[in-house]
Amino acid sequence: MKFKQEGNTIFAVIDKGEDLFASLYEIQKKVGFTGAQVSGIGALKNTEIGFYHCDEKNYDRSVIEAEKELLSLSGNFTFNEGKPFFHLHTVLGNEDYSTCGGHLFSAVVAVTCEVFLQTNSMSIERRPNEEIGLSLCEL
């Protein structure tokens, strides 16, 4: 993984075989930003995505082992009960040009992953919300 920073913008290239989340947390630790908007493209494998059922307060999770095009990676960086937290969603492209997507739990870079982080000085905390069953941003 390599990254370059200019002002509040970071551009990262995450290499084949690297863990996407571990790379992002490494960047955050090195740079020390407290808030960020995340976007990216590339290719992933061993990807775990999920769909949240609010009424049941749980995720349906699916692990997709095959290589998929990363058509869209979007999300943010906040703190979840004081701990650094990347909240990411994804849309993945299949060989037949269909797509799938959802909340991103984990992924390994299959070819390359190019990520922009637009950092800021906001320090937004997430706290558990009993009604929803998730930790939500407090403003």
Residue frames relative to the residue before (quaternion, step in Angstrom):
aa qw qx qy qz dx dy dz
M 1.0000 0.0000 0.0000 0.0000 0.00 0.00 0.00
K 0.0277 -0.7644 0.6440 -0.0111 3.48 -1.06 0.92
F 0.0209 0.7986 -0.6012 -0.0172 3.56 -1.15 0.53
K 0.2054 -0.7443 0.6280 0.0975 3.48 -1.33 0.55
Q 0.1339 -0.7979 0.5847 0.0597 3.56 -0.98 0.86
E 0.0296 0.7513 -0.6588 0.0248 3.51 -1.10 0.85
G 0.8098 -0.0566 -0.0138 0.5839 3.56 -0.39 1.21
N 0.7959 -0.2572 0.2200 0.5019 3.56 -0.83 -1.04
T 0.6215 0.5430 -0.3389 0.4517 3.59 1.26 0.12
I 0.0832 -0.7607 0.6432 0.0266 3.53 -0.98 0.99
F 0.0942 -0.7518 0.6492 0.0668 3.56 -1.03 0.85
A 0.0672 -0.8119 0.5798 -0.0110 3.57 -0.72 1.12
V 0.1516 -0.7266 0.6614 0.1077 3.52 -1.20 0.71
I 0.1231 -0.7921 0.5974 0.0241 3.54 -0.55 1.25
D 0.3773 -0.7971 0.4446 0.1572 3.52 -0.67 1.20
K 0.7080 -0.4482 0.3647 0.4061 3.51 -1.38 0.43
G 0.8139 0.2593 -0.2172 0.4724 3.54 -0.96 0.97
E 0.6018 0.5696 -0.3667 0.4231 3.60 1.22 -0.23
D 0.4984 -0.6331 0.5103 0.3006 3.53 -1.20 0.66
L 0.4759 -0.7057 0.4478 0.2739 3.57 -0.69 1.10
F 0.7144 0.4538 -0.2729 0.4574 3.59 0.72 -1.03
A 0.6316 0.5299 -0.3432 0.4500 3.62 0.92 -0.82
S 0.6465 0.5197 -0.3130 0.4626 3.58 1.01 -0.80
L 0.6681 0.4959 -0.3039 0.4640 3.59 0.92 -0.87
Y 0.6599 0.4920 -0.3114 0.4748 3.60 0.97 -0.81
E 0.6099 0.5440 -0.3478 0.4594 3.60 1.09 -0.65
I 0.6383 0.5123 -0.3196 0.4774 3.59 0.99 -0.84
Q 0.6615 0.5113 -0.3141 0.4499 3.58 0.85 -0.94
K 0.6568 0.5131 -0.3116 0.4563 3.58 0.95 -0.85
K 0.6789 0.4941 -0.2885 0.4602 3.60 0.95 -0.88
V 0.7408 0.4058 -0.2211 0.4875 3.59 0.90 -0.94
G 0.3032 -0.8016 0.4650 0.2218 3.57 1.04 -0.78
F 0.3262 0.7482 -0.5224 0.2468 3.61 1.10 0.47
T 0.3462 -0.7553 0.5264 0.1803 3.56 -1.20 0.60
G 0.7794 0.1046 -0.0878 0.6115 3.57 1.30 -0.12
A 0.1023 0.8028 -0.5832 0.0710 3.58 -1.12 0.60
Q 0.2935 -0.6618 0.6559 0.2137 3.47 -1.41 0.46
V 0.1801 -0.8073 0.5597 0.0515 3.58 -0.89 0.98
S 0.1228 0.7594 -0.6365 0.0560 3.57 -1.08 0.79
G 0.1287 0.8177 -0.5523 0.0992 3.55 -1.07 0.68
I 0.1830 -0.7352 0.6420 0.1174 3.49 -1.46 0.22
G 0.3104 0.7512 -0.5528 0.1836 3.58 -1.28 0.19
A 0.4708 -0.6187 0.5121 0.3652 3.54 -0.98 -0.94
L 0.1146 -0.8065 0.5798 0.0161 3.56 -0.99 0.94
K 0.0704 -0.7458 0.6562 0.0902 3.53 -1.38 0.28
N 0.7918 0.2454 -0.2125 0.5174 3.57 -1.29 0.24
T 0.2765 0.7946 -0.4746 0.2588 3.51 1.00 0.99
E 0.1349 -0.7731 0.6147 0.0796 3.56 -0.87 0.97
I 0.0102 -0.7891 0.6128 -0.0420 3.54 -0.72 1.17
G 0.1245 -0.8103 0.5689 0.0656 3.54 -1.25 0.34
F 0.2478 -0.7142 0.6352 0.1583 3.49 -1.39 0.42
Y 0.2875 -0.7959 0.5138 0.1412 3.59 -0.67 1.11
H 0.1940 -0.7495 0.6261 0.0933 3.53 -1.00 0.98
C 0.3337 -0.7891 0.4843 0.1774 3.56 -0.21 1.29
D 0.6674 0.5123 -0.3129 0.4408 3.61 0.92 -0.87
E 0.7277 0.3835 -0.2236 0.5229 3.60 1.13 -0.62
K 0.2918 -0.7936 0.4745 0.2447 3.57 1.34 -0.30
N 0.6636 0.4398 -0.3524 0.4919 3.56 0.85 1.00
Y 0.4607 -0.6647 0.5267 0.2619 3.50 -1.38 0.37
D 0.2846 -0.6195 0.6886 0.2471 3.49 -1.32 0.55
R 0.1067 -0.8127 0.5722 0.0282 3.58 -0.70 1.07
S 0.0521 -0.7808 0.6225 0.0136 3.51 -1.18 0.69
V 0.2219 -0.7500 0.6090 0.1317 3.56 -0.96 0.92
I 0.1312 -0.7758 0.6161 0.0369 3.54 -0.79 1.11
E 0.2425 -0.8214 0.5031 0.1163 3.57 -0.22 1.27
A 0.6377 0.5676 -0.3272 0.4051 3.58 1.03 -0.80
E 0.5858 -0.5615 0.4616 0.3583 3.52 -1.30 0.49
K 0.0120 -0.7868 0.6163 -0.0311 3.57 -0.95 0.97
E 0.5059 -0.6042 0.5148 0.3376 3.53 -1.21 0.56
L 0.2917 -0.7181 0.6039 0.1860 3.56 -0.97 0.88
L 0.1649 -0.8304 0.5295 0.0536 3.55 -0.06 1.34
S 0.7982 -0.0480 0.0574 0.5977 3.54 1.10 -0.71
L 0.0179 -0.7303 0.6828 -0.0076 3.50 -1.02 0.98
S 0.1426 0.7929 -0.5813 0.1145 3.58 -0.67 1.04
G 0.3086 0.7517 -0.5465 0.2028 3.51 -1.14 0.61
N 0.4008 -0.7035 0.5351 0.2410 3.50 -1.28 -0.46
F 0.3253 -0.6912 0.6022 0.2319 3.50 -1.41 0.16
T 0.0892 0.7598 -0.6356 0.1036 3.54 -0.86 1.09
F 0.4597 -0.6172 0.5230 0.3663 3.55 -1.23 -0.53
N 0.2004 -0.7643 0.6048 0.0992 3.55 -0.95 0.94
E 0.8063 -0.1949 0.0548 0.5558 3.54 -0.26 1.35
G 0.7766 -0.3800 0.1612 0.4759 3.54 0.91 1.04
K 0.6697 0.4772 -0.3006 0.4832 3.60 1.23 -0.22
P 0.5704 -0.5950 0.4342 0.3636 3.63 -1.01 0.78
F 0.0162 0.8236 -0.5621 0.0738 3.58 -0.91 0.96
F 0.1602 -0.7456 0.6420 0.0796 3.55 -0.83 1.10
H 0.1130 -0.7680 0.6292 0.0395 3.58 -0.77 1.11
L 0.0555 0.8395 -0.5285 0.1135 3.56 -0.26 1.31
H 0.1280 -0.7357 0.6594 0.0869 3.51 -1.27 0.66
T 0.1337 -0.8118 0.5669 0.0417 3.55 -1.17 0.55
V 0.1515 -0.6998 0.6809 0.1540 3.49 -1.39 0.37
L 0.1392 -0.8026 0.5793 0.0287 3.56 -0.78 1.12
G 0.2976 -0.7558 0.5608 0.1604 3.55 -1.07 0.80
N 0.2949 -0.7591 0.5632 0.1399 3.54 -0.99 0.95
E 0.7011 -0.4757 0.3403 0.4079 3.58 -1.31 0.32
D 0.7092 0.4352 -0.2571 0.4914 3.59 1.08 -0.71
Y 0.5429 -0.6610 0.3479 0.3837 3.58 1.36 0.32
S 0.4632 0.6154 -0.4842 0.4151 3.58 1.21 0.36
T 0.2967 -0.7603 0.5529 0.1681 3.57 -1.25 0.29
C 0.0493 -0.7412 0.6652 0.0757 3.50 -1.38 0.28
G 0.0680 0.8219 -0.5628 0.0558 3.55 -1.12 0.41
G 0.1743 0.7754 -0.5989 0.0985 3.49 -1.37 0.04
H 0.7380 -0.3211 0.3095 0.5064 3.51 -1.32 -0.45
L 0.2944 -0.7711 0.5423 0.1570 3.58 -0.87 0.95
F 0.1919 -0.7938 0.5724 0.0732 3.56 -0.70 1.16
S 0.7881 -0.1506 0.1326 0.5820 3.60 0.95 -0.83
A 0.0831 0.7865 -0.6090 0.0603 3.56 -1.26 0.47
V 0.2474 -0.7118 0.6379 0.1588 3.50 -1.33 0.55
V 0.4757 -0.6665 0.4912 0.2971 3.57 -0.98 0.84
A 0.3025 -0.7845 0.5224 0.1417 3.58 -0.79 1.09
V 0.7914 0.1231 -0.0481 0.5969 3.60 1.03 -0.75
T 0.6907 -0.3035 0.2495 0.6071 3.53 0.68 -1.23
C 0.1173 -0.7605 0.6300 0.1045 3.54 -1.28 0.31
E 0.1372 -0.7909 0.5957 0.0283 3.55 -0.73 1.14
V 0.0132 -0.8356 0.5435 -0.0788 3.54 -0.48 1.26
F 0.1857 -0.7328 0.6440 0.1172 3.53 -1.08 0.86
L 0.0858 -0.7480 0.6565 0.0468 3.53 -1.07 0.87
Q 0.1376 -0.7598 0.6318 0.0683 3.55 -0.69 1.10
T 0.1654 -0.8439 0.5064 0.0635 3.55 -0.10 1.32
N 0.0536 -0.7713 0.6332 0.0361 3.52 -1.34 0.41
S 0.5573 -0.6296 0.4358 0.3211 3.56 -1.28 0.18
M 0.4090 0.6952 -0.4911 0.3288 3.59 1.23 0.19
S 0.1202 -0.7582 0.6361 0.0778 3.54 -1.08 0.75
I 0.0050 -0.8340 0.5487 -0.0578 3.54 0.15 1.34
E 0.2402 -0.7758 0.5745 0.1017 3.54 -0.92 1.04
R 0.2549 -0.7133 0.6314 0.1659 3.51 -1.23 0.66
R 0.0653 -0.7767 0.6263 0.0170 3.54 -1.09 0.81
P 0.5931 -0.5803 0.4134 0.3749 3.59 -1.10 0.63
N 0.1502 -0.7540 0.6355 0.0703 3.53 -1.05 0.91
E 0.3969 -0.7622 0.4658 0.2112 3.57 -0.41 1.26
E 0.6616 0.5297 -0.3113 0.4298 3.59 0.92 -0.91
I 0.7423 0.3967 -0.2083 0.4982 3.58 0.93 -0.95
G 0.3743 -0.7440 0.4774 0.2801 3.58 1.03 -0.75
L 0.6760 0.4120 -0.2839 0.5410 3.57 1.29 0.34
S 0.4892 -0.5934 0.5266 0.3624 3.55 -1.30 0.17
L 0.1089 -0.8168 0.5665 0.0044 3.56 -0.64 1.18
C 0.6029 -0.5711 0.4228 0.3628 3.56 -1.23 0.53
E 0.2042 -0.7447 0.6245 0.1170 3.53 -1.09 0.85
L 0.1033 -0.7958 0.5953 0.0399 3.57 -0.80 1.00
